[in-house]
Amino acid sequence: MTKKRISKDQFGGLFSGTKGTATTHDATQDAATRKTTAPRAKSARQPAPPAADPAPVTAPAVQQDDAAAVKGRPRTHDELVRVTTVLERSQQRFLDRLASDLRARGKTDASAAAILRELVRQLENGTVKLPW
Amino acid sequence: MTPELTLTTAEARHLQWCAGRGYFPDDFAAHVIQHLSDWDDARPHVVPIPEHLIHSLVLMRVDCPDDYLTCVAPDLRDRLTALETLVD
């Protein structure tokens, strides 16, 4: 119960009620609530100033970036962007099947997107030529 | 006797991915995933497969032969086709 009152103060009174409906703004109710919750809210805010040390905030963020770089796509010299393409169903099936075959042959990071990226790279290099 | 399929959780997740792409029946994948939800190891587990799910697999083979079991690894494909023979 105490936690609910404190969270209401933090969110400025805009929160869903216990039945899941938004509560209307009632000045008298707010005043009454403030009377009872103000000391508690104040005591809840008291520990905040010592937590203003920037070191523990920045360190985990850097670690998260490193972890994401290791887990995610391999780093390239260029920025990655998300692009939506429209393919024929048979083309999607072909790409998925090819990626699946490559994964079965040990290329664990093979995916339809990786195949398309490699295809564009080969086009850039001139290794693959378009018929028109 | 209820037909059974032996598969790992990784295979079950792959079947779910295939179902999302339309290469495998949704209800079949959901059943397998639900059955293996308590497991998080690499060991194969036995999942009882109700006949109506095997029928939906057979139906897919007939209706969408191009999509049927696309991207499913050959060994798992063999186990699934073996299931089909039980209801054919």
Backbone of each chain as ProteinMPNN parsed JSONL, in Angstrom:
{"seq_chain_A": "MTKKRISKDQFGGLFSGTKGTATTHDATQDAATRKTTAPRAKSARQPAPPAADPAPVTAPAVQQDDAAAVKGRPRTHDELVRVTTVLERSQQRFLDRLASDLRARGKTDASAAAILRELVRQLENGTVKLPW", "coords_chain_A": {"N_chain_A": [[0.837, -1.223, 0.0], [1.878, 1.298, 0.822], [3.861, 1.656, -1.092], [2.362, 2.06, -3.398], [1.209, 4.566, -2.93], [3.433, 6.238, -2.92], [4.357, 5.913, -5.515], [2.294, 7.094, -6.875], [2.64, 9.774, -6.246], [5.073, 10.207, -7.494], [4.436, 9.971, -10.183], [2.845, 12.138, -10.579], [0.134, 11.885, -9.995], [-1.125, 10.746, -12.185], [-2.133, 7.819, -12.862], [-3.074, 4.395, -13.233], [-5.948, 3.16, -11.646], [-6.828, 0.789, -9.031], [-8.565, -0.875, -10.31], [-7.766, -0.807, -12.844], [-8.492, 1.421, -14.261], [-8.142, 4.807, -15.379], [-7.541, 7.341, -13.022], [-9.452, 10.186, -12.049], [-8.604, 13.678, -11.779], [-8.596, 14.888, -8.601], [-8.737, 17.432, -6.476], [-9.181, 17.677, -3.692], [-8.878, 15.117, -2.848], [-6.281, 14.713, -3.56], [-5.021, 16.531, -1.889], [-5.562, 15.384, 0.57], [-4.223, 13.007, 0.252], [-1.663, 13.917, -0.059], [-1.154, 14.87, 2.467], [-0.944, 12.55, 3.965], [0.995, 11.119, 2.631], [3.179, 12.724, 2.16], [5.373, 12.907, 4.131], [6.386, 10.334, 3.865], [7.069, 10.228, 1.186], [9.034, 12.117, 1.141], [10.946, 10.943, 2.744], [11.507, 8.867, 1.12], [12.765, 10.096, -0.932], [15.093, 10.967, 0.167], [17.492, 9.264, 0.097], [18.471, 9.778, -2.413], [20.494, 11.877, -3.182], [23.199, 10.825, -2.478], [23.476, 8.941, -4.494], [24.349, 10.176, -6.744], [26.763, 9.753, -7.932], [28.732, 9.531, -10.8], [30.245, 7.391, -11.784], [29.287, 4.587, -11.32], [27.152, 4.629, -13.081], [28.06, 5.048, -15.718], [29.876, 2.958, -16.187], [28.479, 0.313, -16.379], [27.068, 0.825, -18.726], [29.0, 0.979, -20.727], [29.943, -1.626, -20.58], [27.664, -2.969, -21.45], [27.518, -2.116, -24.115], [29.825, -3.315, -25.145], [29.17, -6.007, -24.774], [26.975, -6.227, -26.469], [28.195, -5.804, -28.895], [29.744, -8.069, -29.147], [27.861, -10.12, -29.106], [26.045, -9.487, -31.15], [25.605, -8.636, -34.649], [28.499, -9.062, -36.79], [31.158, -6.647, -36.562], [31.426, -4.106, -38.942], [33.099, -2.058, -41.415], [31.372, -0.191, -42.116], [28.315, 1.592, -41.423], [25.394, -0.086, -40.24], [22.182, -0.394, -41.626], [18.628, -0.671, -41.328], [16.666, -2.171, -43.721], [13.731, -2.518, -45.617], [12.693, -4.947, -47.844], [10.904, -6.045, -50.74], [10.163, -9.206, -51.665], [9.679, -11.951, -53.934], [7.634, -14.746, -53.047], [8.813, -17.197, -53.622], [11.447, -16.441, -53.842], [12.058, -15.652, -51.266], [11.786, -18.116, -50.044], [13.836, -19.467, -51.314], [16.107, -18.054, -50.373], [15.914, -18.545, -47.602], [16.18, -21.309, -47.593], [18.72, -21.593, -48.651], [20.244, -20.295, -46.683], [19.712, -21.986, -44.564], [20.909, -24.349, -45.487], [23.569, -23.516, -45.584], [24.049, -23.036, -42.872], [23.813, -25.633, -41.944], [26.08, -26.614, -43.058], [27.999, -25.577, -41.504], [28.436, -22.838, -41.444], [27.635, -20.817, -39.226], [26.556, -18.276, -38.841], [24.982, -17.722, -40.964], [22.384, -16.188, -42.759], [19.358, -15.033, -44.338], [19.568, -12.276, -44.652], [22.339, -11.921, -44.351], [23.243, -13.209, -46.614], [22.189, -11.574, -48.617], [23.576, -9.196, -48.044], [26.194, -10.002, -48.643], [25.902, -10.532, -51.317], [25.391, -7.979, -52.387], [27.845, -6.821, -51.766], [29.516, -8.296, -53.453], [28.526, -7.439, -55.887], [29.279, -4.775, -55.782], [32.042, -5.089, -55.865], [32.307, -6.018, -58.379], [32.431, -8.655, -58.924], [30.141, -10.113, -59.258], [27.844, -9.819, -61.885], [25.135, -7.905, -63.145], [22.428, -8.733, -65.384], [21.544, -6.652, -66.956]], "CA_chain_A": [[0.0, 0.0, 0.0], [2.753, 2.459, 0.902], [4.549, 1.805, -2.374], [1.415, 2.617, -4.366], [1.057, 6.0, -2.677], [4.659, 6.916, -3.333], [4.432, 5.928, -6.972], [1.33, 8.076, -7.363], [3.299, 11.077, -6.144], [6.14, 10.304, -8.492], [3.873, 10.138, -11.513], [1.998, 13.308, -10.602], [-1.275, 11.546, -9.851], [-1.649, 10.097, -13.384], [-1.846, 6.386, -12.835], [-4.27, 3.57, -13.282], [-6.448, 2.765, -10.341], [-6.702, -0.645, -8.747], [-9.392, -1.63, -11.252], [-7.188, -0.651, -14.168], [-9.027, 2.597, -14.936], [-7.42, 6.022, -15.044], [-8.225, 8.11, -11.995], [-9.642, 11.589, -12.401], [-7.887, 14.565, -10.884], [-9.437, 15.369, -7.513], [-7.86, 18.272, -5.657], [-9.322, 17.389, -2.263], [-8.3, 13.797, -2.601], [-4.829, 14.903, -3.656], [-4.579, 17.196, -0.669], [-5.598, 14.393, 1.643], [-3.159, 12.039, 0.003], [-0.378, 14.583, 0.192], [-0.959, 14.944, 3.914], [-0.515, 11.27, 4.515], [2.156, 10.525, 1.954], [4.302, 13.645, 2.025], [6.574, 12.521, 4.891], [6.947, 9.088, 3.334], [7.696, 10.54, -0.093], [10.261, 12.851, 1.436], [11.94, 9.989, 3.22], [11.905, 8.032, -0.006], [13.667, 10.864, -1.807], [16.333, 11.284, 0.883], [18.722, 8.57, -0.311], [18.846, 10.1, -3.799], [21.745, 12.605, -3.423], [24.445, 10.043, -2.528], [23.54, 8.114, -5.698], [24.689, 11.027, -7.883], [28.109, 9.417, -8.407], [28.579, 9.137, -12.209], [31.023, 6.196, -12.151], [28.532, 3.346, -11.508], [26.189, 4.764, -14.179], [28.708, 4.919, -17.02], [30.578, 1.683, -16.355], [27.665, -0.749, -16.949], [26.665, 1.172, -20.09], [30.102, 0.579, -21.605], [29.957, -3.083, -20.625], [26.543, -3.407, -22.28], [27.89, -1.884, -25.504], [30.77, -4.356, -25.536], [28.457, -7.28, -24.854], [26.138, -6.19, -27.673], [29.067, -5.922, -30.061], [30.195, -9.458, -29.245], [26.723, -10.991, -29.38], [25.271, -9.114, -32.332], [26.22, -8.827, -35.969], [29.92, -8.726, -36.798], [31.414, -5.239, -36.84], [31.905, -3.826, -40.294], [33.65, -0.711, -41.508], [30.278, 0.706, -42.472], [27.143, 1.57, -40.549], [24.322, -0.971, -40.695], [20.855, 0.207, -41.605], [17.554, -1.639, -41.536], [15.978, -1.895, -44.979], [12.672, -3.471, -45.93], [12.621, -5.255, -49.271], [9.777, -6.893, -51.136], [10.633, -10.336, -52.469], [8.667, -12.957, -54.274], [7.587, -15.824, -52.044], [9.792, -18.225, -53.993], [12.781, -15.905, -53.55], [12.232, -15.75, -49.811], [11.962, -19.542, -49.765], [15.179, -19.813, -51.786], [17.088, -17.483, -49.448], [15.829, -19.278, -46.332], [16.71, -22.658, -47.812], [20.166, -21.446, -48.82], [20.804, -19.985, -45.362], [19.605, -23.21, -43.774], [21.949, -25.271, -45.973], [24.876, -22.984, -45.162], [24.182, -23.286, -41.436], [24.053, -27.068, -41.782], [27.46, -26.896, -43.474], [28.93, -25.031, -40.512], [28.483, -21.374, -41.421], [26.571, -20.656, -38.237], [25.929, -16.95, -38.864], [24.309, -17.525, -42.253], [20.97, -15.819, -42.732], [18.954, -14.43, -45.607], [20.132, -10.92, -44.679], [23.789, -12.026, -44.571], [23.432, -13.57, -48.027], [21.919, -10.364, -49.406], [24.7, -8.26, -47.839], [27.342, -10.511, -49.388], [25.575, -10.371, -52.745], [25.604, -6.561, -52.716], [29.296, -6.617, -51.722], [30.074, -8.873, -54.691], [28.127, -6.539, -56.974], [30.148, -3.598, -55.668], [33.393, -5.47, -56.298], [32.281, -6.386, -59.797], [32.537, -10.107, -59.061], [28.848, -10.549, -59.808], [27.343, -8.805, -62.828], [23.719, -7.973, -63.446], [22.249, -9.002, -66.822], [21.111, -5.486, -67.716]], "C_chain_A": [[0.859, 1.256, 0.0], [3.417, 2.727, -0.441], [3.638, 2.444, -3.408], [1.292, 4.122, -4.188], [2.282, 6.764, -3.156], [4.728, 6.994, -4.855], [3.427, 6.905, -7.564], [1.931, 9.472, -7.308], [4.33, 11.267, -7.243], [5.594, 10.566, -9.885], [2.858, 11.266, -11.585], [0.52, 12.998, -10.574], [-1.864, 10.886, -11.078], [-1.247, 8.633, -13.357], [-3.16, 5.634, -12.878], [-4.655, 3.158, -11.886], [-6.344, 1.258, -10.163], [-7.533, -1.482, -9.707], [-8.891, -1.446, -12.684], [-7.711, 0.558, -14.915], [-8.247, 3.832, -14.501], [-8.204, 6.834, -14.026], [-8.355, 9.561, -12.442], [-8.928, 12.451, -11.372], [-8.834, 15.144, -9.857], [-8.544, 16.11, -6.522], [-7.945, 17.906, -4.183], [-8.688, 16.052, -1.927], [-6.779, 13.893, -2.619], [-4.283, 15.518, -2.375], [-4.515, 16.202, 0.484], [-4.459, 13.395, 1.49], [-1.804, 12.645, 0.327], [-0.065, 14.622, 1.684], [-0.374, 13.644, 4.444], [0.778, 10.781, 3.886], [3.372, 11.44, 1.917], [5.527, 13.238, 2.843], [7.236, 11.269, 4.313], [7.689, 9.375, 2.027], [9.025, 11.245, 0.127], [11.357, 11.881, 1.876], [12.406, 9.084, 2.088], [12.895, 8.763, -0.897], [15.029, 11.094, -1.15], [17.561, 10.526, 0.377], [19.207, 8.955, -1.702], [20.186, 10.815, -3.959], [23.01, 11.761, -3.397], [24.581, 9.219, -3.799], [23.94, 8.909, -6.932], [26.097, 10.782, -8.421], [28.041, 8.898, -9.85], [29.264, 7.813, -12.554], [30.174, 4.934, -12.314], [27.534, 3.421, -12.662], [26.862, 4.494, -15.516], [29.336, 3.544, -17.226], [29.699, 0.57, -16.925], [27.261, -0.453, -18.392], [27.737, 0.751, -21.083], [30.149, -0.933, -21.733], [28.842, -3.609, -21.528], [26.867, -3.243, -23.748], [28.823, -2.979, -25.989], [30.07, -5.692, -25.722], [27.622, -7.344, -26.123], [26.992, -6.382, -28.911], [29.521, -7.357, -30.256], [29.044, -10.35, -29.684], [26.077, -10.72, -30.731], [25.981, -9.405, -33.639], [27.704, -8.479, -35.906], [30.125, -7.268, -37.168], [31.921, -5.086, -38.264], [32.437, -2.41, -40.314], [32.542, 0.302, -41.747], [29.112, 0.548, -41.489], [26.088, 0.614, -41.126], [22.996, -0.234, -40.619], [19.824, -0.881, -41.862], [16.774, -1.242, -42.788], [14.91, -2.954, -45.196], [12.655, -3.708, -47.432], [11.4, -6.125, -49.538], [10.323, -7.971, -52.062], [9.452, -11.178, -52.894], [8.76, -14.073, -53.234], [8.659, -16.88, -52.334], [11.215, -17.749, -53.701], [13.076, -15.98, -52.055], [12.525, -17.198, -49.426], [13.381, -19.973, -50.15], [16.243, -19.314, -50.801], [17.102, -18.235, -48.118], [16.444, -20.659, -46.467], [18.236, -22.613, -47.928], [20.841, -21.181, -47.472], [20.797, -21.224, -44.48], [20.684, -24.212, -44.174], [23.33, -24.821, -45.518], [25.107, -23.237, -43.678], [24.475, -24.765, -41.174], [25.484, -27.426, -42.15], [28.475, -26.187, -42.579], [29.031, -23.519, -40.473], [27.339, -20.913, -40.528], [25.864, -19.309, -38.306], [25.212, -16.68, -40.188], [22.837, -17.183, -42.039], [20.639, -15.201, -44.083], [19.562, -13.034, -45.743], [21.628, -10.952, -44.961], [24.079, -12.364, -46.029], [23.223, -12.336, -48.909], [23.055, -9.355, -49.262], [25.912, -8.692, -48.658], [27.126, -10.33, -50.888], [25.822, -8.925, -53.2], [27.1, -6.252, -52.729], [29.95, -7.123, -53.001], [29.715, -8.011, -55.895], [29.011, -5.294, -56.98], [31.542, -3.902, -56.197], [33.456, -5.796, -57.79], [32.412, -7.884, -60.025], [31.261, -10.682, -59.673], [28.342, -9.447, -60.72], [25.846, -9.011, -63.036], [23.512, -8.127, -64.953], [21.803, -7.769, -67.61], [21.992, -4.269, -67.444]], "O_chain_A": [[0.584, 2.187, -0.757], [3.524, 3.874, -0.876], [4.081, 3.272, -4.204], [1.272, 4.87, -5.165], [2.152, 7.839, -3.742], [5.112, 8.022, -5.414], [3.666, 7.48, -8.626], [1.746, 10.265, -8.231], [4.444, 12.338, -7.839], [6.201, 11.29, -10.674], [2.09, 11.349, -12.544], [-0.279, 13.782, -11.086], [-3.027, 10.486, -11.034], [-0.152, 8.267, -13.781], [-4.221, 6.188, -12.591], [-3.806, 2.846, -11.051], [-5.839, 0.547, -11.032], [-7.25, -2.663, -9.905], [-9.54, -1.893, -13.63], [-7.409, 0.718, -16.097], [-7.747, 3.891, -13.377], [-9.417, 6.994, -14.165], [-7.48, 10.095, -13.125], [-8.678, 12.022, -10.246], [-9.79, 15.828, -10.221], [-7.718, 15.515, -5.83], [-6.926, 17.829, -3.497], [-8.058, 15.876, -0.884], [-6.083, 13.259, -1.825], [-3.25, 15.106, -1.848], [-3.56, 16.177, 1.261], [-3.822, 12.995, 2.464], [-0.925, 11.998, 0.897], [1.073, 14.444, 2.117], [0.554, 13.637, 5.253], [1.57, 10.102, 4.539], [4.484, 10.975, 1.669], [6.632, 13.223, 2.301], [8.461, 11.153, 4.273], [8.776, 8.851, 1.783], [10.002, 11.013, -0.585], [12.51, 11.973, 1.456], [13.536, 8.596, 2.086], [13.75, 8.148, -1.534], [16.008, 11.384, -1.837], [18.616, 11.145, 0.244], [20.266, 8.493, -2.127], [20.975, 10.401, -4.809], [23.863, 11.972, -4.26], [25.693, 8.831, -4.156], [23.884, 8.39, -8.047], [26.569, 11.529, -9.278], [27.352, 7.909, -10.101], [28.887, 7.175, -13.536], [30.301, 4.254, -13.332], [27.111, 2.384, -13.174], [26.306, 3.791, -16.359], [29.324, 3.024, -18.342], [30.119, -0.082, -17.881], [27.124, -1.375, -19.196], [27.428, 0.228, -22.153], [30.36, -1.472, -22.819], [29.037, -4.568, -22.275], [26.542, -4.113, -24.556], [28.658, -3.512, -27.086], [30.327, -6.418, -26.683], [27.561, -8.383, -26.78], [26.576, -7.038, -29.866], [29.668, -7.819, -31.388], [29.219, -11.229, -30.528], [25.609, -11.651, -31.386], [26.834, -10.288, -33.729], [28.12, -7.688, -35.06], [29.382, -6.709, -37.975], [32.756, -5.865, -38.723], [32.257, -1.652, -39.361], [32.747, 1.507, -41.599], [28.957, -0.479, -40.828], [25.916, 0.523, -42.342], [22.727, 0.472, -39.647], [20.104, -1.879, -42.526], [16.284, -0.118, -42.897], [15.15, -4.143, -44.985], [12.607, -2.754, -48.209], [10.931, -6.848, -48.659], [10.879, -7.671, -53.118], [8.376, -11.128, -52.299], [9.808, -14.308, -52.631], [9.318, -17.386, -51.425], [12.084, -18.549, -53.356], [14.182, -16.323, -51.636], [13.393, -17.473, -48.598], [14.037, -20.728, -49.433], [17.16, -20.051, -50.439], [18.167, -18.527, -47.573], [17.144, -21.128, -45.569], [18.945, -23.463, -47.387], [21.877, -21.768, -47.16], [21.748, -21.484, -43.744], [21.3, -24.847, -43.318], [24.159, -25.637, -45.116], [26.207, -23.603, -43.264], [25.274, -25.108, -40.303], [26.044, -28.397, -41.642], [29.673, -26.197, -42.865], [29.65, -22.967, -39.564], [26.23, -20.653, -40.994], [24.713, -19.19, -37.885], [24.876, -15.535, -40.492], [22.146, -17.814, -41.239], [21.531, -14.885, -44.87], [20.017, -12.653, -46.822], [22.139, -10.122, -45.713], [25.043, -11.866, -46.609], [23.994, -12.091, -49.837], [23.455, -8.728, -50.242], [26.576, -7.867, -49.286], [28.057, -10.013, -51.628], [26.391, -8.689, -54.266], [27.576, -5.514, -53.592], [30.825, -6.466, -53.565], [30.515, -7.87, -56.82], [29.435, -4.819, -58.034], [32.149, -3.083, -56.887], [34.535, -5.842, -58.38], [32.496, -8.341, -61.165], [31.298, -11.604, -60.488], [28.404, -8.269, -60.367], [25.36, -10.141, -63.094], [24.36, -7.682, -65.728], [21.696, -7.843, -68.834], [21.76, -3.2, -68.009]]}, "seq_chain_B": "MTPELTLTTAEARHLQWCAGRGYFPDDFAAHVIQHLSDWDDARPHVVPIPEHLIHSLVLMRVDCPDDYLTCVAPDLRDRLTALETLVD", "coords_chain_B": {"N_chain_B": [[-2.37, -46.08, -29.279], [-0.405, -43.223, -28.738], [1.249, -41.318, -31.204], [4.731, -40.449, -31.152], [7.265, -37.917, -30.991], [10.679, -37.399, -31.078], [12.744, -34.909, -30.019], [15.033, -32.089, -29.693], [15.185, -29.098, -27.616], [16.253, -27.021, -29.074], [15.713, -27.805, -31.674], [12.962, -27.707, -31.549], [12.555, -24.963, -31.222], [13.504, -24.121, -33.655], [11.608, -25.253, -35.334], [9.491, -23.674, -34.616], [10.315, -21.233, -35.637], [10.296, -21.9, -38.334], [7.566, -22.309, -38.618], [6.676, -19.717, -38.33], [7.488, -18.653, -40.725], [5.913, -19.975, -42.453], [6.585, -22.521, -43.177], [5.973, -24.702, -41.78], [3.402, -26.345, -39.891], [1.548, -24.179, -37.79], [0.101, -24.938, -35.458], [1.194, -27.37, -34.781], [3.874, -26.708, -34.228], [3.471, -24.991, -32.05], [2.424, -26.762, -30.175], [4.603, -28.461, -29.721], [6.514, -26.677, -28.729], [5.208, -25.817, -26.422], [5.139, -28.169, -25.001], [7.8, -28.621, -24.489], [8.507, -26.538, -22.935], [9.332, -26.541, -20.3], [11.86, -27.457, -20.351], [15.36, -26.852, -20.7], [17.675, -27.781, -21.903], [20.17, -29.633, -23.803], [19.424, -32.116, -24.429], [17.598, -34.701, -26.201], [14.025, -34.906, -26.181], [10.997, -36.709, -25.571], [8.018, -36.17, -27.225], [4.597, -36.463, -27.109], [2.484, -36.669, -29.917], [-0.553, -35.517, -30.947], [-3.015, -36.953, -33.155], [-4.384, -35.2, -34.868], [-2.628, -33.148, -35.312], [-0.665, -34.334, -36.793], [-2.121, -34.803, -39.016], [-2.459, -32.186, -39.922], [0.084, -31.687, -40.775], [0.318, -33.487, -42.869], [-1.603, -32.413, -44.494], [-0.419, -30.01, -45.161], [1.705, -30.861, -46.697], [0.36, -31.717, -48.935], [-1.118, -29.469, -49.751], [0.682, -27.25, -49.823], [3.279, -27.926, -51.226], [5.707, -26.742, -51.881], [6.438, -25.173, -49.721], [6.434, -26.947, -47.67], [8.103, -28.262, -44.975], [10.403, -26.821, -45.579], [13.667, -25.694, -44.922], [13.877, -27.322, -42.722], [15.983, -29.457, -40.994], [17.579, -32.366, -42.451], [17.576, -34.767, -40.834], [15.633, -34.319, -38.872], [13.514, -33.905, -40.543], [13.187, -36.47, -41.556], [12.274, -37.758, -39.266], [9.86, -36.515, -38.955], [8.478, -37.143, -41.298], [8.318, -39.823, -40.908], [6.482, -39.886, -38.875], [4.22, -39.169, -40.262], [3.612, -41.421, -41.737], [2.331, -42.968, -39.93], [-0.286, -42.186, -39.824], [-1.21, -42.133, -42.377]], "CA_chain_B": [[-1.051, -45.573, -28.861], [-0.159, -41.882, -29.285], [2.556, -41.169, -31.869], [5.689, -39.619, -30.404], [8.373, -37.315, -31.744], [11.823, -37.111, -30.2], [13.496, -33.741, -30.517], [15.65, -31.214, -28.685], [14.536, -27.78, -27.514], [16.742, -26.19, -30.189], [14.938, -28.211, -32.859], [11.6, -27.195, -31.359], [12.583, -23.518, -31.511], [13.67, -23.97, -35.101], [10.298, -25.542, -35.936], [8.662, -22.478, -34.374], [10.767, -20.239, -36.62], [9.777, -22.363, -39.621], [6.123, -22.063, -38.619], [6.514, -18.276, -38.559], [7.73, -18.394, -42.15], [4.944, -20.726, -43.247], [7.177, -23.766, -43.647], [5.6, -25.767, -40.847], [2.105, -25.983, -39.297], [1.616, -23.385, -36.553], [-0.418, -25.649, -34.282], [2.169, -28.42, -34.466], [5.031, -26.05, -33.585], [3.04, -24.482, -30.743], [2.29, -27.921, -29.288], [5.939, -28.939, -29.37], [7.13, -25.654, -27.881], [4.54, -25.836, -25.113], [5.519, -29.403, -24.315], [9.204, -28.565, -24.082], [8.764, -25.247, -22.293], [9.979, -26.74, -19.005], [13.229, -27.95, -20.532], [16.306, -25.894, -21.271], [18.94, -28.504, -22.06], [20.438, -30.042, -25.188], [19.026, -33.523, -24.61], [16.327, -34.912, -26.904], [12.895, -35.266, -25.328], [9.899, -37.355, -26.3], [6.787, -35.372, -27.189], [3.463, -37.135, -27.746], [1.879, -35.821, -30.946], [-1.926, -35.92, -31.273], [-3.165, -37.291, -34.583], [-4.861, -34.081, -35.686], [-1.456, -32.346, -35.685], [-0.01, -35.052, -37.89], [-2.98, -34.555, -40.186], [-2.172, -30.841, -40.452], [1.368, -31.818, -41.473], [0.01, -34.162, -44.14], [-2.359, -31.44, -45.293], [0.537, -29.028, -45.678], [2.482, -31.51, -47.768], [-0.495, -31.794, -50.119], [-1.558, -28.131, -50.186], [1.823, -26.348, -50.077], [4.473, -28.777, -51.316], [6.941, -25.939, -51.966], [6.772, -24.677, -48.386], [6.442, -28.069, -46.726], [9.361, -28.623, -44.312], [11.559, -26.056, -46.049], [14.586, -25.269, -43.854], [13.975, -28.303, -41.641], [17.176, -30.294, -41.207], [17.197, -33.677, -43.001], [17.278, -35.81, -39.839], [14.332, -34.011, -38.271], [12.544, -34.115, -41.616], [12.949, -37.917, -41.597], [11.444, -38.118, -38.112], [8.506, -35.983, -39.179], [7.819, -37.931, -42.352], [8.011, -41.12, -40.302], [5.225, -39.675, -38.136], [3.123, -39.124, -41.236], [3.249, -42.77, -42.172], [1.486, -43.581, -38.908], [-1.698, -41.821, -40.015], [-1.548, -42.201, -43.806]], "C_chain_B": [[-0.769, -44.234, -29.542], [1.216, -41.827, -29.967], [3.446, -40.212, -31.085], [6.773, -39.096, -31.329], [9.475, -36.986, -30.745], [12.606, -35.953, -30.796], [14.039, -32.902, -29.372], [14.908, -29.878, -28.643], [14.994, -26.86, -28.654], [15.978, -26.523, -31.472], [13.516, -27.681, -32.763], [11.537, -25.7, -31.677], [12.732, -23.271, -33.008], [12.348, -24.256, -35.821], [9.365, -24.349, -35.758], [9.024, -21.381, -35.375], [10.216, -20.608, -37.993], [8.278, -22.089, -39.727], [5.839, -20.586, -38.879], [6.694, -17.893, -40.015], [6.75, -19.149, -43.05], [5.483, -22.036, -43.773], [6.755, -24.96, -42.798], [4.27, -25.367, -40.211], [2.267, -25.273, -37.943], [1.222, -24.196, -35.32], [0.558, -26.739, -33.827], [3.35, -27.811, -33.704], [4.66, -25.561, -32.185], [2.938, -25.618, -29.736], [3.659, -28.381, -28.794], [6.63, -27.965, -28.414], [6.529, -25.688, -26.478], [4.993, -27.056, -24.307], [6.946, -29.334, -23.78], [9.537, -27.289, -23.304], [9.497, -25.391, -20.959], [11.444, -27.143, -19.131], [14.104, -26.871, -21.141], [17.68, -26.553, -21.414], [19.077, -28.96, -23.514], [19.986, -31.479, -25.46], [17.744, -33.634, -25.421], [15.239, -35.355, -25.92], [11.775, -35.85, -26.19], [8.627, -36.534, -26.115], [5.672, -36.182, -27.844], [2.763, -36.187, -28.72], [0.463, -36.32, -31.241], [-2.101, -36.086, -32.789], [-3.583, -36.107, -35.438], [-3.699, -33.177, -36.122], [-0.689, -33.012, -36.828], [-0.817, -34.858, -39.175], [-2.693, -33.179, -40.785], [-0.83, -30.827, -41.185], [1.158, -32.451, -42.85], [-0.695, -33.191, -45.084], [-1.426, -30.404, -45.92], [1.346, -29.621, -46.832], [1.682, -31.525, -49.06], [-0.792, -30.398, -50.667], [-0.398, -27.208, -50.562], [3.113, -27.152, -50.176], [5.774, -27.989, -51.37], [7.395, -25.458, -50.591], [7.018, -25.807, -47.389], [7.859, -28.425, -46.256], [10.601, -27.956, -44.922], [12.36, -25.599, -44.841], [14.638, -26.229, -42.669], [15.132, -29.242, -41.967], [16.762, -31.714, -41.607], [16.831, -34.716, -41.945], [15.932, -35.582, -39.16], [13.212, -34.224, -39.295], [12.184, -35.608, -41.697], [12.036, -38.346, -40.454], [10.005, -37.656, -38.316], [7.769, -36.789, -40.253], [7.486, -39.337, -41.846], [6.713, -41.035, -39.499], [4.033, -39.744, -39.091], [2.664, -40.518, -41.641], [2.322, -43.452, -41.174], [0.008, -43.265, -39.116], [-2.133, -41.91, -41.471], [-2.508, -43.356, -44.089]], "O_chain_B": [[-0.878, -44.115, -30.763], [2.22, -42.236, -29.385], [2.962, -39.284, -30.437], [7.147, -39.738, -32.311], [9.23, -36.374, -29.705], [13.069, -36.016, -31.935], [13.572, -32.99, -28.236], [14.105, -29.571, -29.525], [14.226, -26.028, -29.137], [15.64, -25.634, -32.254], [12.932, -27.257, -33.76], [10.596, -25.228, -32.316], [12.158, -22.329, -33.554], [12.009, -23.587, -36.797], [8.553, -24.047, -36.632], [8.149, -20.689, -35.895], [9.729, -19.748, -38.727], [7.78, -21.69, -40.78], [4.876, -20.245, -39.567], [6.111, -16.914, -40.482], [6.762, -18.977, -44.269], [4.921, -22.611, -44.705], [7.141, -26.096, -43.076], [4.023, -24.178, -40.007], [3.022, -25.716, -37.077], [1.894, -24.161, -34.289], [0.717, -26.986, -32.631], [3.77, -28.332, -32.671], [5.444, -25.702, -31.246], [3.32, -25.46, -28.576], [3.849, -28.655, -27.608], [7.247, -28.369, -27.428], [7.242, -25.599, -25.479], [5.201, -26.979, -23.097], [7.258, -29.92, -22.743], [10.705, -26.998, -23.047], [10.201, -24.475, -20.533], [12.177, -27.166, -18.143], [13.663, -26.083, -21.977], [18.707, -25.958, -21.089], [18.204, -28.702, -24.343], [20.142, -31.993, -26.568], [16.887, -32.754, -25.341], [15.504, -36.081, -24.962], [11.634, -35.525, -27.369], [8.217, -36.242, -24.992], [5.786, -36.552, -29.013], [2.484, -35.037, -28.381], [0.297, -37.435, -31.737], [-1.42, -35.44, -33.585], [-3.19, -36.01, -36.601], [-3.77, -32.523, -37.163], [-0.141, -32.344, -37.705], [-0.261, -34.762, -40.269], [-2.685, -33.019, -42.005], [-0.635, -30.041, -42.112], [1.732, -32.019, -43.85], [-0.429, -33.149, -46.286], [-1.621, -29.98, -47.06], [1.626, -28.942, -47.82], [2.239, -31.369, -50.147], [-0.731, -30.165, -51.874], [-0.501, -26.459, -51.534], [3.959, -27.064, -49.286], [6.822, -28.487, -50.961], [8.592, -25.35, -50.328], [7.722, -25.633, -46.394], [8.701, -28.838, -47.054], [11.712, -28.468, -44.794], [11.786, -25.163, -43.844], [15.367, -25.98, -41.709], [15.238, -29.753, -43.082], [15.728, -32.211, -41.162], [15.876, -35.471, -42.132], [15.185, -36.527, -38.905], [12.114, -34.664, -38.955], [11.02, -35.961, -41.883], [11.145, -39.178, -40.631], [9.059, -38.324, -37.9], [6.58, -37.075, -40.119], [6.517, -39.959, -42.283], [5.941, -41.993, -39.45], [2.984, -40.301, -38.766], [1.476, -40.757, -41.859], [1.613, -44.397, -41.52], [-0.856, -43.999, -38.635], [-3.321, -41.774, -41.764], [-2.901, -43.566, -45.236]]}, "name": "protein", "num_of_chains": 2, "seq": "MTKKRISKDQFGGLFSGTKGTATTHDATQDAATRKTTAPRAKSARQPAPPAADPAPVTAPAVQQDDAAAVKGRPRTHDELVRVTTVLERSQQRFLDRLASDLRARGKTDASAAAILRELVRQLENGTVKLPWMTPELTLTTAEARHLQWCAGRGYFPDDFAAHVIQHLSDWDDARPHVVPIPEHLIHSLVLMRVDCPDDYLTCVAPDLRDRLTALETLVD"}
